[in-house]
Amino acid sequence: MLLNAFYDFGNKIGPLLTWFFILAMTVELIFVMAKYLFTKD
């Protein structure tokens, strides 16, 4: 019973974590690109 609830929770949180990770990586990539583009060393 507890394992089934835990499995359901994992099934719900998995895609959310994936989307959050993809979003975070995209934001970081944009940030790093902007940092390299706009700094004139």
Secondary structure, DSSP 8 states (H G I E B T S, - for coil): -HHHHHHHHHHHHHHHHHHHHHHHHHHHHHHHHHHHHH---
